[in-house]
Amino acid sequence: MKHSLSVLCVALGCALSAQAQTFRWASAGDIQTLDPVSQNESFTNAMNGQVYEFLVARDKQLNIVPQLATEWKQDSPLKWTFKLRKGVKFHDGRPFTADDVVFSVNRSKEKTSQIANYANALGEPRKIDDYTVEFNLAQVDPIFLEHLNTVYILSKSWCEEHKATKPQDFTNKEETYAAHNANGTGPYILVTRQPDVKTVFKRNPNYWGKIDGNVQDVIYTPIKSDATRLAALISGEVDFILDPPPRDLERLRSTQGVKVIEGLENRVIFIGMDQARDELLYSSVKGKNPFKDVRVRKAFYQAVDIETIKTKLMNGQAIPTGAVVPSPLGSFNDPEIEKRLPYDVNAARKLMAEAGYPDGFEVTLDCPNNRYINDERICIALASMWAQIKVKVKVNAMPKANYFPKQEKLDVSMYMLGWGGSITDAETTFTPIYRNRGEKGVGEYNRGNFKDDELDALAAASSKEADPEKRKALIKKVFLRHNEMVHHIPLHRQFIPWAARSNVTVVHRADNWLETQWVTVK
Protein backbone atom coordinates (compact mmCIF):
# COMPACT_ATOMS: atom_id res chain seq x y z
CA MET A 1 0.00 0.00 0.00
CA LYS A 2 2.84 2.42 0.76
CA HIS A 3 4.18 1.97 -2.73
CA SER A 4 0.81 2.59 -4.39
CA LEU A 5 0.21 5.69 -2.27
CA SER A 6 3.64 7.07 -3.15
CA VAL A 7 2.88 6.62 -6.83
CA LEU A 8 -0.48 8.32 -6.29
CA CYS A 9 1.19 11.21 -4.49
CA VAL A 10 3.50 11.77 -7.45
CA ALA A 11 0.46 11.83 -9.74
CA LEU A 12 -1.25 14.33 -7.46
CA GLY A 13 1.83 16.52 -7.28
CA CYS A 14 1.53 16.71 -3.50
CA ALA A 15 3.37 16.27 -0.27
CA LEU A 16 1.90 14.39 2.66
CA SER A 17 1.28 17.64 4.49
CA ALA A 18 -1.50 19.71 2.96
CA GLN A 19 -0.55 23.03 1.43
CA ALA A 20 -2.84 25.88 2.39
CA GLN A 21 -5.34 26.98 -0.24
CA THR A 22 -4.58 24.03 -2.51
CA PHE A 23 -7.55 21.69 -2.72
CA ARG A 24 -6.88 18.13 -3.85
CA TRP A 25 -9.84 15.89 -4.39
CA ALA A 26 -10.91 12.67 -6.07
CA SER A 27 -13.78 10.44 -7.13
CA ALA A 28 -14.08 7.21 -9.08
CA GLY A 29 -14.58 8.65 -12.56
CA ASP A 30 -13.34 11.51 -14.68
CA ILE A 31 -14.86 14.43 -16.56
CA GLN A 32 -16.41 13.22 -19.82
CA THR A 33 -15.62 16.37 -21.78
CA LEU A 34 -14.91 20.07 -21.31
CA ASP A 35 -17.54 20.98 -23.91
CA PRO A 36 -20.24 22.00 -21.43
CA VAL A 37 -23.27 20.81 -23.41
CA SER A 38 -21.85 17.75 -25.15
CA GLN A 39 -22.69 15.46 -22.22
CA ASN A 40 -25.49 15.95 -19.71
CA GLU A 41 -23.82 14.08 -16.86
CA SER A 42 -24.05 15.68 -13.43
CA PHE A 43 -20.41 15.18 -12.47
CA THR A 44 -19.20 16.61 -15.79
CA ASN A 45 -21.67 19.49 -15.47
CA ALA A 46 -20.41 20.35 -11.99
CA MET A 47 -16.76 20.28 -13.03
CA ASN A 48 -17.47 22.48 -16.04
CA GLY A 49 -19.43 24.73 -13.69
CA GLN A 50 -16.22 25.87 -12.04
CA VAL A 51 -15.15 27.42 -15.36
CA TYR A 52 -18.42 28.27 -17.13
CA GLU A 53 -21.47 30.11 -15.82
CA PHE A 54 -25.20 30.46 -16.47
CA LEU A 55 -27.46 33.49 -16.70
CA VAL A 56 -29.09 32.25 -13.47
CA ALA A 57 -27.37 29.99 -10.93
CA ARG A 58 -28.13 27.98 -7.79
CA ASP A 59 -27.31 29.14 -4.30
CA LYS A 60 -26.33 26.86 -1.40
CA GLN A 61 -29.97 25.86 -0.90
CA LEU A 62 -30.57 25.27 -4.65
CA ASN A 63 -32.61 28.46 -5.06
CA ILE A 64 -32.38 30.29 -8.41
CA VAL A 65 -30.23 33.44 -8.10
CA PRO A 66 -28.67 35.94 -10.55
CA GLN A 67 -25.35 35.06 -12.16
CA LEU A 68 -24.48 36.49 -15.57
CA ALA A 69 -27.92 38.07 -15.62
CA THR A 70 -28.58 40.68 -12.93
CA GLU A 71 -32.35 40.93 -13.32
CA TRP A 72 -35.20 39.61 -15.42
CA LYS A 73 -38.94 39.89 -15.93
CA GLN A 74 -41.64 37.85 -17.58
CA ASP A 75 -43.32 40.32 -19.92
CA SER A 76 -46.01 37.84 -20.98
CA PRO A 77 -46.56 34.06 -20.84
CA LEU A 78 -44.37 33.76 -23.95
CA LYS A 79 -41.77 36.48 -23.42
CA TRP A 80 -38.90 37.01 -20.94
CA THR A 81 -36.35 39.85 -20.84
CA PHE A 82 -32.95 39.68 -19.11
CA LYS A 83 -30.46 42.38 -18.18
CA LEU A 84 -26.86 41.15 -18.34
CA ARG A 85 -24.00 41.81 -15.94
CA LYS A 86 -21.63 44.47 -17.25
CA GLY A 87 -17.84 44.38 -17.04
CA VAL A 88 -17.56 40.56 -17.08
CA LYS A 89 -14.72 39.06 -19.10
CA PHE A 90 -13.98 35.55 -20.27
CA HIS A 91 -10.75 34.01 -18.99
CA ASP A 92 -8.82 35.10 -22.09
CA GLY A 93 -9.98 38.70 -21.67
CA ARG A 94 -12.82 38.80 -24.22
CA PRO A 95 -15.82 40.83 -23.01
CA PHE A 96 -19.11 39.08 -22.20
CA THR A 97 -22.10 40.47 -24.14
CA ALA A 98 -25.55 39.55 -25.41
CA ASP A 99 -23.98 38.04 -28.54
CA ASP A 100 -22.47 35.28 -26.38
CA VAL A 101 -25.84 34.53 -24.80
CA VAL A 102 -27.71 34.22 -28.09
CA PHE A 103 -24.90 32.11 -29.53
CA SER A 104 -24.71 29.80 -26.51
CA VAL A 105 -28.46 29.15 -26.34
CA ASN A 106 -28.62 28.37 -30.05
CA ARG A 107 -25.48 26.19 -29.82
CA SER A 108 -27.16 24.23 -27.03
CA LYS A 109 -30.06 23.41 -29.38
CA GLU A 110 -27.82 21.60 -31.86
CA LYS A 111 -28.32 17.88 -32.46
CA THR A 112 -25.03 16.97 -30.74
CA SER A 113 -26.04 18.81 -27.56
CA GLN A 114 -27.25 16.61 -24.74
CA ILE A 115 -29.37 19.46 -23.32
CA ALA A 116 -31.15 20.29 -26.58
CA ASN A 117 -34.57 19.51 -25.09
CA TYR A 118 -33.96 22.06 -22.30
CA ALA A 119 -32.51 24.71 -24.63
CA ASN A 120 -35.36 24.39 -27.10
CA ALA A 121 -37.84 25.04 -24.29
CA LEU A 122 -36.29 28.52 -23.96
CA GLY A 123 -37.61 29.61 -27.35
CA GLU A 124 -35.75 32.09 -29.56
CA PRO A 125 -33.19 34.39 -27.91
CA ARG A 126 -32.84 37.87 -29.39
CA LYS A 127 -30.28 40.57 -28.69
CA ILE A 128 -31.88 43.90 -27.81
CA ASP A 129 -28.58 45.63 -27.03
CA ASP A 130 -25.18 44.52 -25.73
CA TYR A 131 -26.58 43.88 -22.26
CA THR A 132 -30.22 42.96 -22.89
CA VAL A 133 -31.58 39.66 -24.24
CA GLU A 134 -35.17 38.77 -24.98
CA PHE A 135 -36.56 35.23 -25.14
CA ASN A 136 -39.65 34.54 -27.26
CA LEU A 137 -41.23 31.17 -26.52
CA ALA A 138 -43.27 28.99 -28.85
CA GLN A 139 -45.29 27.68 -25.89
CA VAL A 140 -45.57 28.23 -22.15
CA ASP A 141 -42.63 26.85 -20.16
CA PRO A 142 -43.65 26.37 -16.50
CA ILE A 143 -40.00 26.00 -15.42
CA PHE A 144 -38.31 28.50 -17.74
CA LEU A 145 -35.71 29.69 -15.21
CA GLU A 146 -34.76 26.12 -14.30
CA HIS A 147 -34.24 25.28 -17.97
CA LEU A 148 -32.12 28.42 -18.30
CA ASN A 149 -29.93 27.12 -15.48
CA THR A 150 -28.78 24.27 -17.76
CA VAL A 151 -27.27 26.42 -20.54
CA TYR A 152 -23.64 27.44 -20.01
CA ILE A 153 -22.48 30.66 -21.65
CA LEU A 154 -19.50 30.37 -24.01
CA SER A 155 -17.64 33.06 -25.92
CA LYS A 156 -19.03 33.29 -29.45
CA SER A 157 -15.78 34.61 -30.93
CA TRP A 158 -13.66 31.99 -29.09
CA CYS A 159 -15.81 29.17 -30.46
CA GLU A 160 -15.66 30.64 -33.96
CA GLU A 161 -11.90 31.06 -33.74
CA HIS A 162 -11.41 27.44 -32.68
CA LYS A 163 -14.05 25.90 -34.98
CA ALA A 164 -16.21 24.86 -32.03
CA THR A 165 -19.48 26.52 -32.99
CA LYS A 166 -21.30 23.19 -32.64
CA PRO A 167 -21.10 20.92 -29.58
CA GLN A 168 -18.70 17.99 -29.72
CA ASP A 169 -20.29 14.78 -31.03
CA PHE A 170 -19.27 12.78 -27.97
CA THR A 171 -21.30 9.74 -29.00
CA ASN A 172 -19.19 9.26 -32.11
CA LYS A 173 -15.92 10.13 -30.35
CA GLU A 174 -15.39 13.44 -32.15
CA GLU A 175 -12.39 15.43 -30.94
CA THR A 176 -12.80 19.21 -30.82
CA TYR A 177 -10.91 22.13 -29.32
CA ALA A 178 -13.72 22.82 -26.84
CA ALA A 179 -13.62 19.22 -25.61
CA HIS A 180 -10.05 19.68 -24.27
CA ASN A 181 -9.86 23.43 -23.63
CA ALA A 182 -12.09 25.87 -21.79
CA ASN A 183 -12.75 29.61 -21.72
CA GLY A 184 -15.49 30.66 -19.35
CA THR A 185 -16.34 33.55 -17.05
CA GLY A 186 -16.33 31.50 -13.86
CA PRO A 187 -14.31 31.61 -10.62
CA TYR A 188 -11.70 29.05 -11.76
CA ILE A 189 -9.50 28.80 -14.86
CA LEU A 190 -8.45 25.53 -16.46
CA VAL A 191 -4.67 25.08 -16.20
CA THR A 192 -4.06 21.54 -17.48
CA ARG A 193 -6.21 18.61 -18.50
CA GLN A 194 -4.92 15.03 -18.64
CA PRO A 195 -7.94 12.72 -19.18
CA ASP A 196 -8.13 9.91 -16.61
CA VAL A 197 -4.98 11.26 -14.91
CA LYS A 198 -5.34 14.78 -13.52
CA THR A 199 -7.12 18.09 -14.11
CA VAL A 200 -5.82 21.32 -12.58
CA PHE A 201 -7.59 24.65 -12.07
CA LYS A 202 -6.50 27.97 -10.57
CA ARG A 203 -8.52 30.82 -9.13
CA ASN A 204 -9.59 33.48 -11.62
CA PRO A 205 -7.88 36.69 -10.38
CA ASN A 206 -10.29 38.82 -12.41
CA TYR A 207 -13.50 37.11 -11.32
CA TRP A 208 -16.45 39.50 -11.20
CA GLY A 209 -18.05 37.91 -8.15
CA LYS A 210 -17.27 37.25 -4.50
CA ILE A 211 -15.57 33.93 -3.69
CA ASP A 212 -16.50 32.67 -0.22
CA GLY A 213 -13.74 30.05 0.10
CA ASN A 214 -9.95 30.35 0.14
CA VAL A 215 -8.96 27.81 -2.51
CA GLN A 216 -6.39 29.12 -4.99
CA ASP A 217 -5.48 25.90 -6.80
CA VAL A 218 -7.53 22.77 -7.46
CA ILE A 219 -6.10 19.37 -8.35
CA TYR A 220 -8.63 16.72 -9.33
CA THR A 221 -7.54 13.08 -9.69
CA PRO A 222 -9.84 10.23 -10.72
CA ILE A 223 -9.14 7.15 -8.55
CA LYS A 224 -11.27 4.19 -9.61
CA SER A 225 -10.32 1.83 -6.77
CA ASP A 226 -12.44 2.38 -3.65
CA ALA A 227 -9.62 1.16 -1.39
CA THR A 228 -7.00 3.43 -2.96
CA ARG A 229 -9.33 6.42 -2.93
CA LEU A 230 -10.10 5.94 0.77
CA ALA A 231 -6.44 5.39 1.60
CA ALA A 232 -5.56 8.65 -0.16
CA LEU A 233 -8.10 10.52 1.98
CA ILE A 234 -7.07 8.90 5.25
CA SER A 235 -3.36 9.52 4.58
CA GLY A 236 -4.01 13.15 3.69
CA GLU A 237 -2.90 12.83 0.07
CA VAL A 238 -6.32 14.13 -0.97
CA ASP A 239 -8.50 16.54 0.98
CA PHE A 240 -11.89 15.31 -0.20
CA ILE A 241 -13.65 12.43 -1.96
CA LEU A 242 -17.05 12.81 -3.58
CA ASP A 243 -18.09 9.16 -3.41
CA PRO A 244 -17.00 7.20 -0.33
CA PRO A 245 -18.33 3.60 -0.56
CA PRO A 246 -21.37 3.10 1.74
CA ARG A 247 -19.76 0.05 3.38
CA ASP A 248 -16.85 2.22 4.58
CA LEU A 249 -18.83 5.10 6.09
CA GLU A 250 -18.74 3.78 9.66
CA ARG A 251 -14.98 3.33 9.40
CA LEU A 252 -14.58 6.88 8.11
CA ARG A 253 -16.76 8.31 10.88
CA SER A 254 -14.40 6.84 13.47
CA THR A 255 -11.18 7.79 11.65
CA GLN A 256 -9.20 10.60 13.19
CA GLY A 257 -8.70 13.58 10.89
CA VAL A 258 -11.61 12.64 8.62
CA LYS A 259 -15.30 13.61 8.59
CA VAL A 260 -18.38 12.44 6.69
CA ILE A 261 -20.80 15.01 5.30
CA GLU A 262 -24.24 13.40 5.04
CA GLY A 263 -26.91 14.10 2.46
CA LEU A 264 -29.60 12.69 0.19
CA GLU A 265 -29.03 13.13 -3.52
CA ASN A 266 -31.67 14.13 -6.04
CA ARG A 267 -30.99 11.01 -8.11
CA VAL A 268 -33.01 7.96 -9.03
CA ILE A 269 -31.38 4.74 -10.26
CA PHE A 270 -33.35 2.56 -12.65
CA ILE A 271 -33.15 -0.11 -15.36
CA GLY A 272 -34.26 0.41 -18.94
CA MET A 273 -35.11 -2.19 -21.59
CA ASP A 274 -35.09 -2.20 -25.40
CA GLN A 275 -38.79 -2.20 -26.27
CA ALA A 276 -38.43 -1.21 -29.93
CA ARG A 277 -36.46 -3.83 -31.84
CA ASP A 278 -38.26 -6.90 -33.15
CA GLU A 279 -35.29 -8.92 -31.89
CA LEU A 280 -32.98 -7.95 -29.04
CA LEU A 281 -29.34 -7.34 -29.91
CA TYR A 282 -28.01 -9.32 -26.95
CA SER A 283 -30.34 -12.18 -26.12
CA SER A 284 -30.94 -15.89 -26.73
CA VAL A 285 -34.47 -15.14 -27.94
CA LYS A 286 -34.60 -15.04 -31.71
CA GLY A 287 -37.33 -13.62 -33.90
CA LYS A 288 -39.02 -11.61 -31.17
CA ASN A 289 -38.39 -9.19 -28.34
CA PRO A 290 -39.59 -10.34 -24.90
CA PHE A 291 -39.40 -6.79 -23.51
CA LYS A 292 -42.23 -5.71 -25.78
CA ASP A 293 -44.48 -7.74 -23.46
CA VAL A 294 -45.46 -5.78 -20.34
CA ARG A 295 -45.77 -9.09 -18.47
CA VAL A 296 -42.05 -9.72 -18.93
CA ARG A 297 -41.15 -6.20 -17.83
CA LYS A 298 -43.40 -6.61 -14.78
CA ALA A 299 -41.88 -10.01 -13.99
CA PHE A 300 -38.37 -8.54 -13.99
CA TYR A 301 -39.60 -5.74 -11.70
CA GLN A 302 -41.27 -8.11 -9.23
CA ALA A 303 -38.17 -10.30 -9.07
CA VAL A 304 -36.11 -7.39 -7.67
CA ASP A 305 -35.50 -7.74 -3.93
CA ILE A 306 -35.05 -4.03 -3.35
CA GLU A 307 -34.70 -4.34 0.43
CA THR A 308 -31.66 -6.61 0.02
CA ILE A 309 -30.09 -4.06 -2.31
CA LYS A 310 -30.82 -1.31 0.22
CA THR A 311 -29.45 -3.14 3.26
CA LYS A 312 -26.69 -5.38 1.90
CA LEU A 313 -25.26 -3.30 -0.95
CA MET A 314 -26.16 0.26 -0.03
CA ASN A 315 -25.80 -0.14 3.74
CA GLY A 316 -29.06 1.74 4.15
CA GLN A 317 -27.81 4.63 2.02
CA ALA A 318 -30.76 4.47 -0.41
CA ILE A 319 -34.52 4.99 -0.43
CA PRO A 320 -36.44 2.49 -2.60
CA THR A 321 -39.01 4.09 -4.90
CA GLY A 322 -41.54 3.16 -7.53
CA ALA A 323 -41.30 6.52 -9.31
CA VAL A 324 -38.66 7.23 -11.93
CA VAL A 325 -38.01 10.85 -10.93
CA PRO A 326 -34.99 12.20 -8.99
CA SER A 327 -36.86 13.70 -6.03
CA PRO A 328 -40.15 12.81 -4.33
CA LEU A 329 -40.99 16.50 -4.77
CA GLY A 330 -41.38 15.72 -8.47
CA SER A 331 -44.15 13.24 -7.68
CA PHE A 332 -45.66 15.52 -5.00
CA ASN A 333 -44.76 12.85 -2.43
CA ASP A 334 -47.83 10.97 -3.68
CA PRO A 335 -47.87 7.45 -2.15
CA GLU A 336 -49.82 6.11 -5.12
CA ILE A 337 -47.04 7.20 -7.48
CA GLU A 338 -44.16 6.28 -5.18
CA LYS A 339 -45.48 2.78 -4.41
CA ARG A 340 -43.40 -0.09 -5.79
CA LEU A 341 -44.73 -3.30 -7.24
CA PRO A 342 -44.26 -5.94 -4.51
CA TYR A 343 -41.25 -8.25 -4.52
CA ASP A 344 -42.88 -11.57 -5.42
CA VAL A 345 -40.82 -14.24 -7.17
CA ASN A 346 -43.79 -16.59 -7.58
CA ALA A 347 -45.86 -13.88 -9.22
CA ALA A 348 -42.89 -13.07 -11.46
CA ARG A 349 -42.52 -16.72 -12.51
CA LYS A 350 -46.22 -16.86 -13.30
CA LEU A 351 -45.97 -13.75 -15.47
CA MET A 352 -42.97 -15.21 -17.33
CA ALA A 353 -44.91 -18.40 -18.01
CA GLU A 354 -47.97 -16.46 -19.21
CA ALA A 355 -45.74 -14.49 -21.57
CA GLY A 356 -44.32 -17.73 -23.01
CA TYR A 357 -40.97 -17.79 -21.19
CA PRO A 358 -41.38 -20.41 -18.42
CA ASP A 359 -37.72 -21.39 -18.83
CA GLY A 360 -36.50 -17.81 -19.07
CA PHE A 361 -33.91 -16.62 -21.59
CA GLU A 362 -30.46 -15.07 -21.79
CA VAL A 363 -29.91 -11.31 -22.00
CA THR A 364 -27.10 -8.79 -21.46
CA LEU A 365 -27.34 -5.94 -18.96
CA ASP A 366 -25.01 -3.00 -19.75
CA CYS A 367 -23.83 -1.15 -16.70
CA PRO A 368 -21.27 1.54 -15.76
CA ASN A 369 -18.65 0.67 -13.15
CA ASN A 370 -17.55 4.17 -12.09
CA ARG A 371 -20.63 6.38 -12.27
CA TYR A 372 -23.22 5.58 -9.59
CA ILE A 373 -22.77 4.25 -6.08
CA ASN A 374 -22.18 0.47 -6.31
CA ASP A 375 -23.35 0.50 -9.93
CA GLU A 376 -21.62 -2.71 -11.04
CA ARG A 377 -22.39 -4.48 -7.76
CA ILE A 378 -26.08 -3.61 -8.11
CA CYS A 379 -26.14 -5.01 -11.64
CA ILE A 380 -24.49 -8.24 -10.45
CA ALA A 381 -27.04 -8.51 -7.63
CA LEU A 382 -29.90 -7.99 -10.10
CA ALA A 383 -28.51 -10.76 -12.29
CA SER A 384 -28.64 -13.18 -9.36
CA MET A 385 -32.21 -12.11 -8.53
CA TRP A 386 -33.38 -12.59 -12.10
CA ALA A 387 -31.84 -16.05 -12.09
CA GLN A 388 -34.75 -16.97 -9.78
CA ILE A 389 -37.09 -16.56 -12.76
CA LYS A 390 -34.65 -18.57 -14.91
CA VAL A 391 -33.26 -15.55 -16.73
CA LYS A 392 -29.53 -15.74 -17.32
CA VAL A 393 -28.17 -12.19 -17.27
CA LYS A 394 -24.69 -11.31 -18.48
CA VAL A 395 -23.49 -8.14 -16.77
CA ASN A 396 -21.42 -6.07 -19.19
CA ALA A 397 -19.82 -3.41 -16.96
CA MET A 398 -17.48 -0.72 -18.27
CA PRO A 399 -16.16 2.79 -17.47
CA LYS A 400 -18.63 5.58 -18.11
CA ALA A 401 -16.46 6.99 -20.91
CA ASN A 402 -17.30 3.85 -22.89
CA TYR A 403 -20.71 3.19 -21.40
CA PHE A 404 -22.52 6.40 -22.26
CA PRO A 405 -21.61 6.47 -25.99
CA LYS A 406 -22.73 2.83 -26.26
CA GLN A 407 -26.02 3.63 -24.58
CA GLU A 408 -26.50 6.79 -26.66
CA LYS A 409 -26.32 4.66 -29.81
CA LEU A 410 -29.09 2.45 -28.34
CA ASP A 411 -26.58 -0.41 -28.50
CA VAL A 412 -28.22 -2.09 -25.49
CA SER A 413 -30.83 -4.67 -24.57
CA MET A 414 -30.98 -3.72 -20.89
CA TYR A 415 -29.16 -0.84 -19.22
CA MET A 416 -28.73 1.01 -15.95
CA LEU A 417 -29.26 4.76 -15.80
CA GLY A 418 -29.28 7.33 -13.02
CA TRP A 419 -31.14 10.61 -13.38
CA GLY A 420 -30.75 13.61 -11.14
CA GLY A 421 -29.61 17.16 -10.61
CA SER A 422 -30.85 20.38 -9.07
CA ILE A 423 -34.30 20.41 -10.70
CA THR A 424 -36.96 18.57 -8.71
CA ASP A 425 -39.84 19.29 -11.12
CA ALA A 426 -40.95 16.27 -13.14
CA GLU A 427 -40.62 18.11 -16.48
CA THR A 428 -36.89 17.51 -16.85
CA THR A 429 -37.50 13.79 -16.41
CA PHE A 430 -40.60 13.52 -18.58
CA THR A 431 -39.38 15.23 -21.77
CA PRO A 432 -36.00 13.44 -22.07
CA ILE A 433 -36.94 10.02 -20.58
CA TYR A 434 -40.70 9.39 -20.74
CA ARG A 435 -41.51 10.73 -24.19
CA ASN A 436 -41.22 9.05 -27.59
CA ARG A 437 -37.89 9.79 -29.23
CA GLY A 438 -38.23 12.74 -31.59
CA GLU A 439 -36.68 16.00 -32.72
CA LYS A 440 -35.03 18.74 -30.66
CA GLY A 441 -33.88 16.40 -27.92
CA VAL A 442 -37.32 15.07 -27.03
CA GLY A 443 -36.97 11.50 -25.76
CA GLU A 444 -33.17 11.66 -26.03
CA TYR A 445 -32.72 9.57 -22.88
CA ASN A 446 -35.50 7.14 -23.78
CA ARG A 447 -32.74 4.67 -24.55
CA GLY A 448 -35.16 1.73 -24.57
CA ASN A 449 -36.86 3.55 -27.46
CA PHE A 450 -40.35 2.61 -26.29
CA LYS A 451 -43.29 4.25 -28.07
CA ASP A 452 -46.30 5.03 -25.95
CA ASP A 453 -48.47 7.63 -27.65
CA GLU A 454 -50.81 8.02 -24.67
CA LEU A 455 -47.88 8.65 -22.32
CA ASP A 456 -46.22 10.97 -24.84
CA ALA A 457 -49.34 13.11 -25.24
CA LEU A 458 -49.85 13.43 -21.47
CA ALA A 459 -46.20 14.37 -20.90
CA ALA A 460 -46.25 16.90 -23.75
CA ALA A 461 -49.40 18.51 -22.32
CA SER A 462 -47.86 18.79 -18.84
CA SER A 463 -44.84 20.58 -20.34
CA LYS A 464 -46.91 23.56 -21.49
CA GLU A 465 -49.77 23.75 -18.99
CA ALA A 466 -49.68 27.11 -17.21
CA ASP A 467 -52.35 26.37 -14.59
CA PRO A 468 -50.61 24.72 -11.59
CA GLU A 469 -53.54 22.50 -10.53
CA LYS A 470 -54.29 21.32 -14.07
CA ARG A 471 -50.59 20.64 -14.55
CA LYS A 472 -50.38 18.66 -11.32
CA ALA A 473 -53.25 16.45 -12.49
CA LEU A 474 -51.53 15.86 -15.83
CA ILE A 475 -48.21 15.02 -14.13
CA LYS A 476 -49.93 12.44 -11.93
CA LYS A 477 -51.50 10.82 -15.00
CA VAL A 478 -48.06 10.64 -16.64
CA PHE A 479 -46.57 8.82 -13.67
CA LEU A 480 -49.46 6.38 -13.35
CA ARG A 481 -49.41 5.54 -17.06
CA HIS A 482 -45.65 5.03 -16.99
CA ASN A 483 -45.83 2.83 -13.90
CA GLU A 484 -48.69 0.78 -15.30
CA MET A 485 -46.72 0.02 -18.47
CA VAL A 486 -43.43 -0.63 -16.59
CA HIS A 487 -41.39 1.26 -19.18
CA HIS A 488 -38.53 1.27 -16.66
CA ILE A 489 -37.74 -0.71 -13.52
CA PRO A 490 -37.20 1.81 -10.69
CA LEU A 491 -34.70 0.92 -7.98
CA HIS A 492 -33.90 3.66 -5.46
CA ARG A 493 -32.83 7.19 -4.75
CA GLN A 494 -29.28 7.12 -3.51
CA PHE A 495 -27.77 8.99 -0.60
CA ILE A 496 -24.55 10.78 -1.48
CA PRO A 497 -22.43 11.30 1.62
CA TRP A 498 -19.13 13.06 1.02
CA ALA A 499 -15.91 12.58 2.98
CA ALA A 500 -13.26 15.17 3.73
CA ARG A 501 -10.26 15.89 5.90
CA SER A 502 -11.30 17.60 9.13
CA ASN A 503 -9.59 20.84 8.07
CA VAL A 504 -11.77 21.15 4.97
CA THR A 505 -15.17 22.88 4.86
CA VAL A 506 -17.52 22.25 1.93
CA VAL A 507 -21.17 22.97 1.12
CA HIS A 508 -23.14 19.78 0.43
CA ARG A 509 -25.94 20.19 -2.11
CA ALA A 510 -28.59 17.62 -3.00
CA ASP A 511 -27.56 17.76 -6.66
CA ASN A 512 -24.11 16.36 -5.68
CA TRP A 513 -22.51 19.54 -6.98
CA LEU A 514 -19.20 20.47 -5.37
CA GLU A 515 -18.77 24.24 -5.71
CA THR A 516 -15.06 24.97 -5.26
CA GLN A 517 -15.59 28.67 -4.56
CA TRP A 518 -17.36 27.63 -1.32
CA VAL A 519 -14.50 25.36 -0.14
CA THR A 520 -12.16 26.39 2.66
CA VAL A 521 -8.91 24.55 3.46
CA LYS A 522 -7.50 25.54 6.87
Steps between C-alpha positions, in 0.01 A plus 500: 500500500784742576634455151163562334440810712843638412424455132164670554667789680731556204196506271329750728808719518470519878684456823353312793438825683222707347595832347271785596250610237576205273203266479567144387204276446393178332213277394470177305450644152624786288348792312345379174579815304571870547237591240230602748197381302642194326416271793220549751667313785477660843864450596621643168253788532626586848865493396429720199304725735821614665607655168173585323195684631127535435274803477337376823672274754424299814582616849598272790136400550440441125296819459523683165715815531656750255832412339587643159156658495434761769123525461215368290126528449230296335332747266231252394445122514719470189760772553787553748755784510840483673749770593860377484786566740737766369879491521528118496784350298574149383823346628693609190384860542216510245200703621171325581201639306155408373657349187651224716163425658313469171781289356519269802125435517484422129814282523332304779210418265724319252450128440829409672399684818379280782288785642322583174158422649561755779645765267215468253252565781655848533368609161686748279756730665535848352756770570340833588830673578840389630360436847136408437364170365141411426361146484191431288342163574296282267298369796472555874794362699398452866865463608669750268760619753595143591552416133712814467719370782615215272651715222863602553616822336798471264686769309361523147825632352712238684285218363515647150876542522549138606236346270284396795173666404318167535520273806740207486341179369602300806297196397711452189827587676553831320800699621459878512689792650219569748510140623857546634519875564277744684434874507226605737415789730501295819702511824761244386720475190605173340878455526561146372285207398629142486198269446481219757815635670464852639322831441630823653323833551609832650298785644393766251671821624259713297179329609205739512340341805578434865670168581407374847776238532879530504599246235757631252591178319295187434643160411247235402609136464270215397570192717287204394595264784288555812782378726762727343267799503423452870866445583588826324246687714603338827871562433435863411611468138158630396282741695161377382324212324160538338396135517609304808367140477196450730661195664791717620302788651509368857876455474540855371282643777736353759822595318698781654550798270209406273131597497192383310258757361156339474233570242231359273557544129236600248568188293298195408663178377303282261520233229389552142415240235502499119130500413536599134697238309320193369797298626731597785864561413633302796267214583440129439147575379487510123227642281331701773563742783380385844519855639217608273275297732402696812469169687872437454590852610275459805652160579851647500377780729333263747810281516706791640561465874545871558535469878804273459657755267427775753637317804776276364643708215410856592536460877174688541625789287205484257124552498308250283243660270247407237524836322764571238565862600802635694313650796171411670416869456461422130223252579349728768590233757193312375496148653305366203778609264788408730368150577708213362367179355547236773801269499337168410706233325203265459293771336797581276537135395130486421525811283800354314306181432194694380723697264642176356835494682459238777866402459622858476759619248845655480555876479781752554476785750733794421618685805756769594762413761610850606192721482241420768545367851559122477383503138673179389423323828131587465494360147665177619245473782214552253639223281487258793143607583383452143654154501209408731266541202744299285639802318873481441636855505848588379620817671707707258660766723734769369632851580253779436717641220416186302159434649319821414591507127388136473171580668452816292518287185223279647751214484336332801239242592485595868682788667543685827447875515498757778314828464539800724614855553376822654155503337234316699212572259389198298533684166873440463439128544190473283622671181838321470406158649124437484419634155529332160833574336466795264655826387665774706615266774156367589535143627880516473545291815222257410776253423258206498330682211151406617206664322199578712283760330266539798793563735666732248188714460449532877865594557495753215185661643654528848802679350293798385214519750509836678233426762674335800207278606425382146870432452521302823213279383672441166832416670328242720343338193844482336649318797211256532505416129876449507482280809214295360697424183829435688704689241786501752579302814554752783750411771580774752607853571855493624651687791822679412712552810830676440822452696765759575800572717396671823671824394282531190160673489265437207135572419303181431220541246235243411603514134845360598660818370831593661543877466871573545447870570323396824786273618734603780825316580641599841 
